[in-house]
Amino acid sequence: MREITVTQALEEAMIEEMERDERVITLATVRAPALENKFGDRRVRFTPISEAAFTGIGLGAAGSGFRPVVHWGMVTFSFVAMDQIVNQASKIRYMFGGQADFPVTYRCTTGGGAQIAAQHSQSPYSMFMHLAGLKIILPSTPADAKGLLKSAIRDNNPVVFFECSRLAGITGPVPDGDHTVPIGVADVKRAGRDVTVVGLAYYVREALAVADSLAKEGISLEVIDPRTLVPMDAEAIRASVRRTGRLVVVDEAPATCSAASEIVALVTEDAETFRALKSPVQRVCAAPVPVPFSPPLEQAALPDRARIEAAIRRVLQKT
Amino acid sequence: MAQEKTELVEMLRKMIMIREFDLLAIELRKARRIYGALHPYVGEEAVAVGVCAALAPTDRITSTHRGHGHCIAKGADINRMMAELFGRVDGYCKGKGGSMHIADFAIGMLGANGIVAGGMPIACGAALAAQLEDRGGVAACFFGDGATGEGEFHETLNIASLWKLPLLFVCENNRYGAGNAVESVRRVIDISLHAPAYGMPGISVDGNDVLAVREATAQAVERARRGEGPTLLHCKTFRSLFHAMRDVPPPETRAPELLAQWKARDHDPVTRFEDVLTGRGLVTAADVAAIRDTVKRDLEAAVEFAEKSPYPDPNDLLVDMFAE
């Protein structure tokens, strides 16, 4: 199978969906020459730096029959548009009694590790998960990125699509043709028997690297990528934990009220899964600080393989 | 001429309906028969009715927290509006929205909105849709003088002008942003002065003169349909009653002379338009009384419709969250 980067996979998804449905339009502050040359500047809108306005414009156009894909740039900039996200997009369908659909996709980059400091290194997916009414996607491979972006654009609801910055250039196999991935279905990236490791975005790859290394000691990790945070495929994670009896969740957001916390709660409040646990669950998350600039500080703030491995060894200790 | 008369009488009927709907809603709320917060549109009827009279049924609007008038002017069903205030399942939002979130997408009413300026970008999106559809559609967003303090106001004006969107910005300057007089929050009171800064025409109009509002709107709509872009319409009106009420209306703190001036027969938009139509010999005082009776009967029927409608079933709590 051909190998392409996440960035290429996302661009393919955009081109294919814009070809497939002329109601798909895009709004972004950064020009997209590949799209603009192919589809023209009526459908590919280069916008002023006015996040609140173009977030709401996407919503209004969605409620008027179009399927906008709005790119905020970094998730950082979405905070300028919080009224349109929190008060409008996440509530508009339910609040109006379901009388219209709002098929709008909000894309943004996320995550740290690039020495661009606090404001540009955020992973605030759980803030958006907390708002009932938005679907939330966070892929970790080129194939999932392409397949989920296509599904997001075809979905009839507001979707927030997070793109991990550190994964933009990584390559992986992507099937030819109309490759879609269903929203709300987790993927077992590596099957194993001793510990379930749920990773998010970049930390799926890091968990897989740790799994390779620990396999040499005979420790078998099962690595699960939820891929979608809302709706969360809780049953896939619970089923894995019922087999392994141990759970480690890895993410680069701080732990408080995080996606990692939600995953732990979904696992432990299920009676059957709770009874199967052999040791306390562990979260490996960012330190509760704004991500610092200087490389040694940033590395200390974010999870790494050593901390993932240490958490795995803790859940394997006899209790 | 006959058609013009029919249109004018219908405009008067809608203005009276808006007035009576909100006065009735206040009584229903005081009697605890309906719920939540109310923001009456009393005194501003000429703006909604004048603007919507110049729009086509397929044109789209967004509204504000003070939205009952925009709904009625755009042609919403008062039975379903009333049922929504009563929190019943036959309400526009099946009882999920209430007074501040009435919408009727079938008539192009894309929703009232509890956030000042919150509907402006949404209307701008509807205008973008109209531009892409290329069938001559336009969108209009209603907002108050208070919205001019929000970033969304400025951002939306700029983008709509830049992209020449078929959008009509309708500022209802009712002289108060919640509890604050407009003079206490702005140096410049003529909102239309923002228009040249964003490269669009600005029109200041007597917002209590429904025909002047209709005429100004018609110009703006013509321009929008020609593909020349948006217009900012500043409608100078007056909020005759309070900003909001829950169980009881808040005490009136404004000067009695000021209120008397705006409520005078030649200032109040409803009586003023009655007098225009009777003065032109288009209706008689008896005709107006008959319209008022019909409106009151229709409202009684709406209350009956609402009270007969069941409350939503709590088992349906999660229905309408996500589309298939």
Contacts between the chains, C-beta under 8 A, distances in Angstrom:
chain1	res1	chain2	res2	distance
A	25	B	128	8.0
A	25	B	132	7.0
A	42	B	132	6.5
A	43	B	132	7.5
A	45	B	128	7.8
A	45	B	163	7.6
A	47	B	159	6.8
A	48	B	155	7.3
A	48	B	158	6.1
A	48	B	159	6.0
A	48	B	162	6.8
A	50	B	155	3.7
A	50	B	156	8.0
A	50	B	158	6.8
A	50	B	159	6.2
A	52	B	121	6.4
A	52	B	151	5.8
A	52	B	152	5.1
A	52	B	155	5.8
A	53	B	120	7.8
A	53	B	121	4.7
A	53	B	124	6.5
A	53	B	152	6.2
A	53	B	155	3.6
A	53	B	156	5.0
A	53	B	158	7.8
A	53	B	159	5.4
A	54	B	121	7.4
A	54	B	159	7.1
A	55	B	121	6.9
A	56	B	118	7.6
A	56	B	120	7.3
A	56	B	121	2.4
A	56	B	122	5.0
A	56	B	124	6.8
A	56	B	125	6.3
A	56	B	152	7.0
A	56	B	156	7.8
A	57	B	121	5.3
A	57	B	122	7.8
A	57	B	124	4.9
A	57	B	125	4.0
A	57	B	128	5.9
A	57	B	159	7.0
A	58	B	125	6.3
A	59	B	121	7.3
A	59	B	122	5.7
A	59	B	125	5.9
A	60	B	62	7.5
A	60	B	110	6.9
A	60	B	121	6.5
A	60	B	122	3.7
A	60	B	123	6.2
A	60	B	124	6.2
A	60	B	125	2.2
A	60	B	126	4.7
A	60	B	127	7.9
A	60	B	128	7.3
A	60	B	129	7.3
A	60	B	139	8.0
A	61	B	125	3.9
A	61	B	126	7.1
A	61	B	128	5.0
A	61	B	129	4.7
A	61	B	132	7.9
A	62	B	125	7.2
A	63	B	105	7.0
A	63	B	110	5.9
A	63	B	122	7.1
A	63	B	125	7.2
A	63	B	126	7.1
A	64	B	60	6.4
A	64	B	110	7.6
A	64	B	125	6.6
A	64	B	126	4.6
A	64	B	129	3.5
A	64	B	130	7.4
A	65	B	129	5.9
A	65	B	133	7.5
A	66	B	128	7.7
A	66	B	129	5.4
A	66	B	132	6.7
A	68	B	125	7.6
A	83	B	115	5.6
A	83	B	118	5.8
A	83	B	152	7.1
A	84	B	118	7.4
A	84	B	121	6.0
A	84	B	152	7.8
A	87	B	114	7.2
A	87	B	115	4.9
A	87	B	118	6.0
A	88	B	113	7.6
A	88	B	115	7.5
A	88	B	118	5.9
A	88	B	122	6.6
A	92	B	111	7.1
A	93	B	320	6.4
A	93	B	321	7.3
A	93	B	322	7.5
A	93	B	323	6.7
A	94	B	96	6.0
A	94	B	320	5.0
A	94	B	321	5.4
A	95	B	93	6.5
A	95	B	96	6.0
A	95	B	97	5.0
A	95	B	101	4.8
A	96	B	92	7.5
A	96	B	93	5.1
A	96	B	96	7.5
A	96	B	97	5.9
A	96	B	101	6.4
A	96	B	103	4.3
A	96	B	105	7.6
A	96	B	111	6.0
A	97	B	91	7.5
A	97	B	92	6.5
A	97	B	93	3.6
A	97	B	94	4.0
A	97	B	95	7.7
A	97	B	96	5.1
A	97	B	97	6.5
A	97	B	320	5.9
A	98	B	94	7.5
A	98	B	319	7.0
A	98	B	320	3.1
A	98	B	323	7.5
A	99	B	92	7.4
A	99	B	93	7.4
A	99	B	103	6.6
A	99	B	104	7.5
A	99	B	105	5.2
A	99	B	106	7.7
A	100	B	103	7.7
A	100	B	105	4.4
A	101	B	323	4.3
A	102	B	323	7.9
A	103	B	323	7.8
A	132	B	321	6.8
A	133	B	321	6.7
A	133	B	322	7.9
A	135	B	322	7.4
A	156	B	323	3.7
A	156	B	324	6.7
A	157	B	322	5.1
A	157	B	323	5.4
